Amino acid sequence: MKQKTIPFSPPDMSDLEVDVVKEAILSGWITTGPKTKEFEKALAQYIGTEKVVCLNSATAAMELTLHLLGVGPGDEVIVPAYTYTASCSVICHVGATPVMVDCAPESYEMNYDQLYNKITEKTKVIIPVDIAGVLCDYSKIYHVIEKKKGLFQSRNSIQKLFNRIIIMADCAHGFGAVQNGQQAGHQADFTCYSFHAVKNLTTAEGGAVTWKYVDGMDNEAVYHEYQLLSLHGQNKDALHKSKVGAWEYDIVSPAYKCNMTDIMAAIGLAQLRRYPDMLAWRHEIIRQYNEAFKDLPVKVLNHKDDSHQSSGHLYFIRVKGIEAQKRNDIITRMGEMGVACNVHYKPLPMMSAYKNLGFNIEDYPNAFNQYKNQITLPLYSRLTQEDVDYIIQCFKMILEKCGCC
């Protein structure tokens, strides 16, 4: 078997992206302008929601949403222990207190019984994480929220409209996933996406947020508030200031700077045109992996059934009966054969930043059990059939050599 070199997750770029970016560069608009607005409308159409706001990251989308909701010091926000730091760091950024929930046994989703017990009168938001592109069980989360509705105390006008804890999905992995016939973006109250370089659909860096309408909400006003928050609190962006005689502007709050540029949006527009084919190939790779590994002592995620289809973002595989050191050895051996693998994720209570806040992994045993034998295999739309065959052969061979079979 001739050795190949297979990186973990390179971006899938084509001549179409080059052409559209060139058009943006030569148009004279390279920061937020017409391409960004076009991309927002195209995303809203794809998702099936009224409004989308494009920003420079999913992290910005989550943080600005917490600001929009008036979340701050004295408030609590619930987040899974098994996630990337961005899901939790945004809570710290706004001065609120993160409350972590362990995984359910043998699952990457949060333990919904534990979620119930973690809710207090200080809880304002829950941040579920659609890890690997598999959407959470939002019906269970809403059920828990409804049972604890009597504890909720609203702090601003938008919270008052909901009159309950608000669900803000960290859907960084989930753009394009479907649950019960609806695109990701219809399940949570607010849904935040990532378009980072390693994501299914990329704008190099970038993110977006959409939301569900509730009675009394002015969607245009919410959209405008995101614009203010993302551009220094300035009441006119460069596009509006460019109109004849419209130079004057006001700063209505000392806000933030995290807008998307037209160059980023141009990449996104090209990617969106190609996305159905890219998504289909991801799911074909998943099918081939599942078929190849079905007789191995491993556990994989359910990426597709009658009620849902994931975005196919990451292929998680857990090797039964091994600890972290053996897992790391398998990853090293895969690397020696030219196949880059990864781990998603080291639970937050294992990280120094969260240890320093008082979190201890011993309080999250299910998260640790998910982590200790987890491996992420390459899964992206640039993989060839030859690449897929090689990854399968390497993984099966290494598991056998390591005595896992």
N, C-alpha and C positions, 0 to 999 in steps of 0.2 A: 504493500500500500504506500503510494507516494505521498510524502508529507505535504500538507497544504498550510497556508497561513490564513486564519479566519479571525478577524477582529471581532470585538464583542457587539458593537452597535454603531456602525458608521452611518451618517445621514445618506438618504437616497436622493441624490440630485440628478437632474437631467438638463438637456438643452432648453426645455421649456422654462425652467427656473432662471436660467441664464438670460433668456430673451426677455422675460417679464421684468427681471431686475434691471437689465439694461434700459428698458423702456422707462422705468421709474427714475433711474439715475439721470437720464437725458431729459426728463420732463421738467426738471428744475425743482421738483419736490422730492426731497430725500428724508425729511422728518415727517411727523404726523401730517397727513394731507389726504388727497383723494383716494389713494390706494388703501390706506388704513380704513377709511369709511366704506369703501367697496368690500374689503375683506370682512368687516363687521357684518355687513348685510348678507354676504354670501354664507357666513357661518350661521347667522340666525336662520336663514332659509334651510340650511342643511340640518340644523338641530330641530327646527320647528318652533322656535320661540320668537317673541316680538323684538327683543333687543339683545345685543351682545356688545360688550366693551372690550376692546383689545388693549393689552398692556404689555409691559416688557418681561413679565414672568408670571407663572402661577402664584408664586410667593406674593408678588404685588397684588394680584387679584384677591387672594385671601386676606391680606392685611388691610387693603382698602375696604373690603366688605365688612370686616370687623369695625373699622372706623365708621363706615356708613351706618352700621347698626348701633353705634354708640357704645361699643364694648370697651371697657377700660378698667382702671384700678377698682378693686372691690368686687369685680365680676369673676366668674369661673367659666371656663370653656373646656369641654370634655373632648379628648382626643385619644386614639388608640396608642398603646405602647409600641406596637409593631408598625412603624412607618419611618419615612425619612424626616429629618429634622425640620424641614420647611413647614410641615403640618402643625408643628408645635411652636416653632420659633416666632411665628406671627402672633401667637397669643402673648408671648413675652414682650414683643415689640409694642403692643398697645397697652401694656401694663396690667393685663388681666392675669389670672392664675390658671395654669394648665392643670387639668385633672386627668390622669391617664387611666385607661381601662385595658385590662388584659385581653388577649385573644380568647375566643371560645376554644374548648379542647379540639385539637386536630383541625384547626381552622385559622385562616389569616384575618377573618372578620372579628370585630370586637365581640366580647361576651355581652349579649343584650340583657341578661339577668343582672350582671354586674353594673351595666350602664344604669339600670333602674335605681340601684342602690347608691350610685355616685351623684345623682341629681339632688341639688339643694335649692334653696330659695335664691342663691347667688348664681345659679346656672343660667347663662344667656344663650349659648350656642353649643351645638354638638358638631364635630368635624369628622364624619366618616371618611375612610380612605378607600377608594376603588382600586385596590392594589392589583398590579399586573394587568389592569384593564377589565377585571371582573367586578361588576357593580354589586354593592352591598345589598342586604335585605332591608330596603328602606321602609317597607310596611311594618316590620318589627320595630324600627326606630320610632316611627310615628305613633305606633301603639304605646310604646313606653312613654313618649312625651305626653300623650293624651292622658295617661294614668297619673302623671305628675303635674298636670296643667295647673292645679290649684296653688302650686308653690311659686308660679312665675310672677315676677314683678317687672313691668316694662320700665325702661329707662329713657327711651326716645320715641319719636312719632312712628317710626317704622316698626319698632318692637311692639308698639301699641296696636298696630294693624294686625299683627300676627297673634298677639295675646297668648303666646306660648313660646317655649324654647324654639329657636330657629336652627334649621339644619343647613350647614354650609359644606357641601361635598368637596373634598380634595379629590378631584377627578383628573389629576395631572396625567394619569395613565389611561384614562377612559374615553377619550374623544373617539366617537364612532361606535361605542358599545351600544347594545340594544337590550332593553328589559321589558318584557310583556308588550312588545311591539312599539315601544317608545325609545327614541334616542336618549343617550345620556345627556342630561340637561333638564329632564322633566321630572326626575325623581326627588331631588332635594329642593329646598327653597332657593338656594343660591348654589351654582355649580361653577367651579373654577378649574380651568384646563391649563396644561402646559404645552408649549410648542418649542421646548428646548431641543437642542441638536440630536439627542438620542430618542426623542419621541417619534411616534408613528408619523405624525404630520408635524413638520418643523418650520419655524421661521428663523432659525439659528438660535436666538433667544426669543422668548415671547410667551404670552399667555393670554387668557381671556376669561371673562365671567358672563354668565347669563343667569336669569332668575325667572321664577314663576310669578305670575300676577296673583295678587290677593285683593279682595274687595277694598276699595279706597286708595289703592296704590296708583300713583301717577308715574307710569313707566318712563315718560320723557324726563320727568324731574329726577328720577333715580339715575338715568343715563347721564344727565347733566351733572349730578353730584359726583359721579365717578370721574367725569372730565375735570372737574375742579380739583378733586383729590389727587389726580394723576399729573397735574400740570401747575404746581405751585399755588393752587387756589386762584389761578388767573381766569377771569371770566370770558376771555376770547383766546382761542388758539391761533397759531400763525396763519392758518387758512382763512379764518374770519377777519383777522387783522389786515390781510392783504387786499381786502376790498377797498375801493376808492374812499378816502376820507375816514376809514375805520381804524385808525392807528390806536386810538385811546382805549385803555382797558383798566380794569380794577383788580386788585388782589383781595379776595373776600375771606381768605383764611391762609395761614402759613402752612401750606400743605406740602405735597410730595412731588417727586419727579420720576415718573415710571411709565411714560407713554410709549406706545409702539411707534416705530418709524415706517415710512412708506417702503423703504427697502426691505424691511422685515415682512411687511404685509404683502409685498409683491411675491416673495418666496412662498408665503402661505397661499396666495391665490393659485399659483401654479401647482402646489402640492395638493390643494383641495380638488383640482381637476383630475389629478392622478389617483386620488385616495381610494376610490372603490376597488381598483385593480390591486393596489398595494395591500389593502386590507384582505382581499380574497387570497392572495398568495401567503400572507401570514397565517391564515387559517388552514391552508393546505399544508404548510410546514407543521403546524400543530397536529394535524391529523396524522401525518407521517411519523412524527415523534411518538404520539400516543400508541400507534400501531406497533412501532418498533420496540417500545418499552413495556408493553402490556404484560409480559411474562417475567419482568424483572422485579426485584423486591423494592419497588419505588412507589411513591404516591405523587400524583400530578393534579393540577388544578382542573376544574370543570370549566372549560372555555365556551362550551356550547351545549344547549339542550332545547327542549320545546319552549321554554319560557325566557331564554336569554342567549345572547351571543356577546362575548367579550370583544374588546378592541384588539385582542391578540398582541398586547404590548410586550409581555414578558413570559417566558416559559420557565415556570418554577418546577423543580423536581426534588423531592425529598427522598433520600436513600434510607431505608428502614434499618434500624439497629446500629447506627453509627453515631459517633460524637463529633464535635467540631474539628478535632485534629485529623481524623480520617477524612472528613469532608474537605478540609483544606488540602490534604494530600491528593485527593482526586482532582481538585481544581488545578493544583500544580502539575500533575501528570497530563491533564488535558492541555495545559499551556505548553508543556514540553513537546506535545504533538501538534502544536500550532493553533489550537482552539482556545480562544480567550473566553473564560467563564466569569461569573460574578456571584455575589451574594446579596440578596434583597430581603430583608435588611437586618443589620445589627440593631436590635431593639433599642429604643431611646434610653431606657434606664441603664444601659451599658455604656453610654457615652458620658464623658467627663462633664459636659455642660449640664446634663440633667442629674447626674450624681450630685453635683454641687448644689442642685436645687432640692436635694433630699430624696430623689427617686432611687430605688434599689431593685435590681433585676429579680431578687428573690421573691418579691411581691408580685411578679409577673411570670409564673412558671410556664404557662402555656405559650407565651411569646418566646421564651427561651427554647422550649422544645421545638417550636417551628423553625427557629433560627439555626439550631446546632447541626442539622443535617440537610440544610437547604442549599441548593445549587441552581443558578440561573444559566441556562444554555443560550447560545446565540439565537435570536429570533428577529429577523428584519427582512425588509422587502428586497434588499440587494443580494441576499443569499441565492446561489444557484442550486439546481437539483444536485449537482456534484458536491457542493458544499454540504448540503443537508445529509446526503449519504455518508460523507466523510465524518461529520459530527456524530452521527448515529453509530458508525463503526467504532470510532474512538471511545465513545462513552461506554458501549457494551464491553469492549475489550478491557478497558481500565477497571470497570466494576468487577470483572472476572479476576483480573490480576490482583486486585485489592482484597479478594476473598469475600466480596459482598453478594455474590451470586451462589 
